[in-house]
Amino acid sequence: MAAEIKPISGEKFERIGAHSHIKGLGLEGLRARPVADGMVGQTEAREAAGIVVRMIKEGRMAGRAILLAGPPGTGKTAIAIAIARELGADVPFVSLSGSEIYSAEMKKTEVLMQAMRKAIGVRLHELRKVYEGEVTAFDVKLARHPYNPYQQIPESARLTLETTDDRRTFNVGSSITVSMINQGISMGDVIQIDAETGRVIRVGRSEKASETYEIAAASEKPVPRPTGPVEKEKEFVYTMTLNDLDEINARRGGGMLSLFFGAPERAEIDPEVRQRVDEMVKERVEEGTAEIIPGVLFIDEVAMLDIEAFAFLNRAMESELAPVIILASNRGVTKVRGTDISSPHGIPLDLLDRLLIITTRPYKAEEVREILTIRMREEGVEAEEEALELLTRIGAESSLRYAVQMIRPAAEVARENGHGKITTADVERVKGLFADVRKSTRYLKEYEEKLLA
């Protein structure tokens, strides 16, 4: 009886986030379309954000920051993410909550500094000599272990690499041989060997070799056989953040590989280390071997910062290597933490005066409906028209977030009941099981005497 071979699905794990549907600001020029790029409504706020994006691209945002102000659930985080999407796929986006700076392991200003430097990318260009080709022969020579005569270890190997235009054979030492064996490299694999360090990189399985076999790995896409000579110079591009470079230089022994091989970590990084990194980056930018990629640092619940953190941000905004800082607040006039002074949004007036303030407003019912439709499409869920109307009404009367969060539980109830689409009964069932803010407040008042103060 012939053995049965079943194909393995190549589906990859994909997490659907709260803002995974956001692709940009949805603008035509500087005018916002009502529904576009995952954005709905908030036309004035999106148009203002579009102007900010242009200023950032032209390098005219130095010393400034943005404040997104509005009630909860009015799209402040979505606009911040949309700004990052508009700036480009390689632009770092770091999200931080105001309460995250209070850590027992490091100072508040150190947390903010690391977040700022994580939001600044550096694209490094390096020209290196490599040997590249498809492995067509790999003969390993074994020798006795110096401490165990009954065990054999790789001593060297005879390696042949081929491209479409060239063929070279090499005698390689034990370190390269062991590296190839550990990576499972065999004939038909396309590899690169760094001529200076001897580092071996497996690029993938050659298309020509894959055609020879009836069964290929489900998760691996074949790569073409390289062209040109085996020995060549190639430009390698590494995109890192300033914080990555800080950590590399702060570790004992230094070097790029210290990130991967467990060098001792330091909670805080010395200012001298950052100064050396900044000087190195500036030199490489002047040489044309590096590019600065200013990213976005998004600080939500900014009213949770205290006067010390605000003073640090005020000064950091003026530095040469500073990201675009976007703050978000849903507070009115409230006390600045660490003081007895009340100020709009809980932000000191001297900092507030330097911010470009973008306001958001509550969504209208038709906008709530459109957002729910987009989220259902993103999550692969369908609902009957009446169920969608009910969710829209809940979103308008209670909150958009509550309505959005009911989609997935309602879909689970619908599946359990054998419904192909979410029905009003499924929504009502979920509404009865999960409380919104108003229902939760009524519960607290009802059982106030029995709950702990």
C-alpha positions in Angstrom: 0.0 0.0 0.0 1.5 3.3 -1.0 2.2 5.8 1.7 -0.2 8.8 1.7 1.4 12.2 1.5 -0.7 15.2 2.6 0.3 18.7 1.7 1.0 21.1 4.6 -0.8 24.4 4.5 1.6 27.3 4.2 -0.6 29.7 6.1 1.2 32.1 8.4 0.1 33.3 11.8 -1.4 36.8 11.5 -2.6 38.8 14.5 -5.5 41.2 13.8 -4.8 44.3 15.9 -7.1 47.1 16.8 -5.6 49.3 14.1 -4.3 46.8 11.6 -6.8 48.2 9.0 -5.2 51.6 9.0 -3.2 52.1 5.8 -2.8 55.9 5.8 -4.7 59.2 6.3 -6.9 58.7 3.3 -6.1 62.1 1.6 -6.3 63.4 -1.9 -3.7 66.1 -1.8 -4.6 67.8 1.5 -8.3 67.0 1.4 -9.6 64.0 3.4 -11.9 61.5 1.7 -14.9 60.5 3.9 -13.8 56.9 3.9 -10.3 55.8 2.7 -7.2 53.9 3.9 -9.2 52.5 6.8 -10.0 56.0 8.1 -13.5 57.2 8.6 -14.7 60.7 9.5 -12.4 63.1 11.5 -11.8 65.0 8.2 -10.4 68.2 9.9 -8.1 66.2 12.1 -6.8 64.1 9.1 -6.3 67.1 6.9 -4.3 68.8 9.7 -2.3 65.6 10.1 -1.7 65.6 6.3 -0.1 69.1 6.6 2.1 67.8 9.5 3.2 64.8 7.3 4.4 67.2 4.6 6.2 69.4 7.1 8.0 66.3 8.5 9.0 65.1 5.0 10.4 68.6 4.2 12.3 68.7 7.5 10.3 71.6 8.9 9.1 69.9 12.2 12.3 70.5 14.2 11.6 71.6 17.8 7.8 71.0 17.4 5.5 68.2 18.5 1.9 67.3 18.0 -0.9 67.0 20.5 -4.0 64.9 19.6 -6.8 66.1 22.0 -10.3 64.6 22.2 -12.7 62.4 24.1 -11.9 58.7 24.5 -12.6 56.6 21.4 -12.4 59.4 18.8 -9.5 58.0 16.7 -6.4 59.7 18.3 -4.3 56.5 18.1 -5.6 55.7 14.6 -4.4 59.2 13.4 -1.0 58.7 15.0 -0.6 55.3 13.3 -1.8 56.8 10.0 0.8 59.5 10.2 3.5 56.8 10.6 2.1 54.9 7.6 2.2 58.0 5.4 5.8 58.5 6.3 6.8 55.1 5.0 7.1 51.4 5.8 10.6 51.7 7.2 9.8 54.6 9.6 10.0 53.4 13.2 6.8 53.8 15.3 7.2 53.5 19.0 4.1 53.6 21.2 4.3 54.4 24.9 1.7 55.0 27.6 2.4 57.9 30.0 2.3 55.5 33.0 5.1 53.3 31.5 7.9 55.7 32.5 7.5 54.8 36.2 9.9 51.9 36.6 11.9 50.7 39.6 14.7 49.6 37.2 15.6 52.9 35.6 14.9 56.7 35.8 11.9 58.2 34.1 14.1 60.3 31.8 16.0 57.2 30.8 12.8 55.4 29.8 11.8 58.4 27.7 15.3 58.7 26.2 15.4 55.1 25.1 11.9 55.4 23.6 13.0 58.5 21.6 16.1 56.7 20.3 14.1 53.6 19.4 12.0 55.9 17.2 15.0 57.0 15.2 16.1 54.6 12.5 19.6 54.4 10.9 20.0 52.7 7.5 23.6 51.5 7.3 25.2 50.7 3.9 28.3 48.4 3.9 30.2 47.1 0.8 31.6 43.7 1.5 33.5 41.0 -0.4 31.6 37.8 -0.5 31.5 34.4 -2.1 28.0 33.6 -3.4 26.6 30.7 -5.3 24.7 27.5 -5.3 26.4 24.6 -3.5 27.1 21.9 -6.1 29.6 19.9 -4.0 30.3 19.8 -0.3 32.8 17.1 0.7 33.7 17.1 4.5 37.0 15.9 5.8 36.8 14.4 9.3 39.5 14.1 11.9 39.8 12.5 15.3 38.7 14.6 18.3 41.8 15.7 20.2 40.3 14.6 23.5 38.3 11.6 22.3 39.9 9.3 19.7 36.6 7.5 19.2 34.8 10.6 18.0 35.4 12.4 14.7 34.9 16.1 14.1 34.9 18.2 10.8 38.4 19.4 10.1 37.9 21.0 6.7 35.8 20.7 3.5 36.0 21.0 -0.3 33.3 23.3 -1.4 32.1 24.1 -4.9 29.9 27.1 -5.6 28.3 27.8 -9.0 26.5 30.8 -10.5 24.9 31.1 -13.9 28.2 32.5 -15.2 31.0 31.1 -12.9 32.1 28.0 -11.0 34.7 28.0 -8.1 36.0 25.3 -5.8 37.5 26.2 -2.4 39.1 24.4 0.6 37.4 25.8 3.7 38.4 25.5 7.3 36.7 23.9 10.3 34.8 27.0 11.4 33.0 27.5 8.0 32.5 23.7 7.7 30.9 23.5 11.2 28.7 26.6 10.5 27.4 25.0 7.2 26.7 21.7 9.0 24.9 23.4 11.9 22.7 25.3 9.4 21.9 22.1 7.5 23.3 23.4 4.3 23.5 20.8 1.5 23.9 20.6 -2.2 21.3 22.8 -4.0 21.3 25.5 -1.3 22.3 29.1 -2.3 24.7 30.6 0.3 26.9 33.6 0.9 30.3 33.5 2.7 31.7 36.8 4.0 35.4 36.8 2.8 36.5 38.8 5.9 34.7 37.1 8.8 33.9 33.7 7.3 30.2 34.1 8.3 27.9 31.8 6.3 24.4 32.9 5.4 21.9 30.4 3.8 19.9 32.4 1.3 17.5 29.6 0.4 16.9 26.6 -1.9 17.9 27.0 -5.5 15.1 26.9 -8.0 17.1 24.5 -10.2 17.6 22.2 -7.3 13.9 22.4 -6.2 12.8 21.2 -9.7 14.8 18.1 -9.2 12.7 17.0 -6.2 9.0 16.1 -6.3 8.4 17.4 -2.8 9.6 20.8 -1.6 9.4 22.4 1.8 6.0 24.1 2.3 7.3 27.1 4.1 10.3 27.8 1.8 10.1 29.6 -1.5 13.0 28.7 -4.0 15.4 31.4 -4.9 17.1 31.9 -8.3 20.7 30.8 -8.8 23.0 33.9 -8.5 24.4 35.5 -11.6 27.9 36.9 -12.3 31.1 35.8 -10.7 31.2 33.7 -7.5 33.6 36.2 -5.8 32.0 39.7 -5.8 31.4 42.8 -3.8 27.9 43.3 -2.5 26.2 46.1 -0.7 24.5 45.1 2.5 21.9 47.4 4.0 21.1 47.1 7.7 18.3 49.1 9.3 18.7 49.6 13.0 17.7 52.2 15.6 19.9 54.6 17.6 18.9 52.6 20.7 20.2 49.3 19.0 23.5 51.1 18.4 23.6 52.4 22.0 23.1 48.9 23.3 25.8 47.4 21.1 28.3 50.0 22.2 27.3 49.7 25.8 27.9 46.0 26.1 31.2 44.8 27.3 33.3 43.5 24.4 31.1 45.5 22.0 30.5 44.4 18.4 27.4 43.6 16.4 27.3 40.0 17.6 26.9 41.0 21.2 23.2 41.5 20.6 22.8 37.9 19.8 25.2 36.0 22.0 24.2 37.1 25.5 26.6 39.9 26.5 25.7 41.4 29.9 22.9 43.9 29.8 22.7 47.3 31.3 19.4 48.9 32.4 20.7 52.4 31.8 23.1 53.6 29.1 25.8 56.2 29.9 25.5 59.6 28.1 29.1 59.1 26.9 28.0 56.0 25.0 25.2 57.9 23.3 27.5 60.7 22.4 30.0 58.3 20.7 27.1 56.7 18.8 25.8 60.1 17.6 29.3 61.1 16.4 29.7 57.8 14.6 26.3 58.1 12.9 27.1 61.7 11.9 30.4 60.7 10.4 28.8 57.9 8.4 26.0 60.2 7.2 28.7 62.7 5.9 30.5 59.8 4.2 27.3 58.7 2.5 27.2 55.3 4.1 24.3 55.9 6.5 20.9 57.6 6.4 18.8 58.9 9.3 15.2 57.8 9.4 13.3 60.0 11.9 10.4 58.0 13.2 7.4 58.6 15.4 7.2 58.5 19.2 3.6 58.3 20.3 2.9 58.9 24.0 -0.7 58.2 24.9 -2.3 59.3 28.2 0.3 62.2 28.3 -1.3 63.6 31.4 0.2 60.7 33.4 3.7 62.3 32.8 5.0 64.5 35.7 6.7 67.9 35.6 10.2 66.3 35.4 9.2 64.2 32.3 7.7 67.3 30.7 10.8 69.3 31.3 12.9 66.5 29.7 10.6 66.4 26.6 10.7 70.2 26.3 14.5 70.0 26.1 14.7 66.8 24.0 12.6 68.3 21.3 15.4 70.7 20.5 18.1 68.1 19.9 19.4 67.4 16.4 18.5 63.7 16.6 14.9 63.8 17.7 11.9 61.8 16.4 8.5 63.3 15.6 6.7 63.4 19.0 2.9 62.9 19.0 1.1 63.2 22.3 -2.5 62.2 23.0 -4.8 63.3 25.8 -8.4 62.9 26.7 -8.2 65.1 29.7 -9.7 68.6 30.2 -8.2 71.2 32.5 -6.4 69.2 35.2 -3.4 69.4 37.5 0.1 68.9 36.1 1.3 65.8 37.9 3.9 66.7 40.5 2.6 70.3 40.9 -0.5 72.1 42.2 -0.9 73.9 38.9 -3.9 73.2 36.7 -3.4 73.4 33.0 -5.3 72.3 29.8 -4.8 68.6 29.1 -2.5 68.3 32.2 0.4 69.7 30.2 2.6 72.7 31.4 1.8 75.8 29.4 5.4 76.3 28.2 5.3 72.9 26.5 1.7 73.3 25.4 2.7 76.5 23.6 5.1 74.6 21.4 2.6 72.0 20.3 0.6 71.8 17.1 -2.8 70.8 18.6 -5.2 68.6 16.5 -8.6 68.1 18.0 -10.9 65.1 17.4 -14.7 64.9 18.0 -17.2 62.0 18.7 -18.2 60.0 15.7 -21.6 60.3 14.1 -23.9 57.3 13.8 -23.2 56.8 10.1 -19.4 57.0 10.8 -19.8 54.4 13.6 -21.5 52.1 11.1 -18.7 52.5 8.5 -16.0 51.8 11.1 -17.9 48.6 12.3 -18.2 47.5 8.7 -14.4 47.9 8.2 -13.6 46.1 11.4 -15.9 43.2 10.4 -14.2 42.9 7.0 -10.8 43.0 8.7 -11.7 40.2 11.1 -13.5 38.1 8.4 -16.9 38.4 10.1 -20.3 39.0 8.5 -23.5 40.3 10.1 -27.1 40.7 9.1 -28.3 44.2 8.3 -30.4 44.4 11.5 -27.5 43.2 13.6 -25.2 45.9 12.1 -27.9 48.5 12.8 -28.0 47.3 16.5 -24.3 47.4 16.8 -24.3 50.9 15.3 -26.9 52.1 17.8 -24.9 50.6 20.7 -21.8 52.4 19.4 -23.5 55.7 19.2 -25.3 55.5 22.5 -22.5 53.8 24.6 -19.1 54.0 22.9 -17.5 53.0 19.6 -14.9 50.9 21.4 -17.6 48.8 23.2 -19.4 48.1 19.9 -16.1 47.2 18.2 -15.2 44.8 21.0 -18.6 43.1 20.7 -17.9 41.9 17.1 -15.7 38.9 17.9 -17.8 37.6 20.9 -21.0 38.0 18.8 -19.3 36.0 16.0 -18.4 33.2 18.4 -22.0 33.1 19.7 -23.2 33.0 16.1 -20.9 30.1 15.2 -22.1 28.2 18.3 -25.7 28.8 17.2 -25.0 27.6 13.7 -25.5 31.1 12.1 -23.6 32.0 9.0 -23.9 35.7 10.0 -24.2 37.6 13.2 -27.9 38.1 14.1 -29.6 40.6 16.4 -30.1 37.7 18.9 -26.4 37.1 18.9 -25.6 40.7 19.6 -28.3 40.9 22.4 -26.8 37.8 23.9 -23.3 39.3 24.0 -24.7 42.6 25.2 -26.3 40.9 28.2 -23.0 39.1 29.1 -20.6 42.0 28.7 -21.2 45.3 30.5 -20.4 48.7 29.1 -19.3 51.6 31.3 -22.8 52.7 32.2 -23.9 49.2 33.1 -20.7 48.7 35.1 -21.3 52.0 37.0 -24.9 51.0 37.9 -23.5 47.7 39.2 -21.0 49.5 41.4 -23.8 51.7 42.9 -26.0 48.7 43.5 -23.4 46.7 45.3 -21.5 49.6 46.8 -21.8 48.4 50.4 -20.5 45.0 49.5 -17.5 46.0 47.5 -14.1 47.0 49.0 -13.4 50.7 49.0 
